[in-house]
């Protein structure tokens, strides 16, 4: 059973996403597992995007605070 997406580090999530993509693009892709791989890739992508957005917002807040303190 796959680790829940929210328990993976960002690097682990991206790594798994890259593995899924490589498998989907290969001639070893099992068509019977394609929908499950697509679902997992979507979950990973959604989680990575959310983390990037949260980090971007946090950095903007920090930079704004630094500018206000000068």
N, C-alpha and C positions, 0 to 999 in steps of 0.2 A: 504494500500500500504506500502511495506517495505521501510525503510529508505535507501537511497543510501549508499552503502558500504563505500565510502570515507568520509561520514559524521559520521560514527560510531567511537567510541574510539576502541583501540585495544582490550580492555577487553570486550566491547560489541560485537565486531565481533567474538571473540573466544567463548563467551557465546552463541551467536546465532548459530554458527557452531556446538557447542556441543548439542544444542537443536535439530537441524536438524538431526544430527547423531543418537541421541537417538530415535527420531521418526522413522527414517529409519530402525533402528534395532528392533523396537517394532512390535507387531502384530496389532498396530493401524495405520500402514503406509498405506496411501491411494495411491494405485497404479496409480490413475489418476493424482496425484500431484507429483509423483516421479520425473519426468523430471524437473519440476519447482524447486523442492527442490534440485536436483542435480546441476542445473544451479546456484542457489543462493549459495550453499555450495562452488562451484567452485569460484565464485566471492569473497566470504569471504576468502577463502583459499589463493587466489591470492593476495588480499590486505594485509592479515596478513604476508605472505611471503615477500612481497615488503617492508613492514614496518620493519620487522626483518632484512632484508638485509641492508636497509638504516641505521638503528640504529647500526648494526654491523660495517658498514663502518665509521660511525661518531665516534664511540668509538675507532676504530683503529687509526683514524686521531688524535683524542685527545691524546691518549696514545703515539703516535709517537711524537707529539709536546712536550709532557711532557718529553720524553726521550731526545729529542734534546735540551731542555732547561737546562738539568742537566750538 
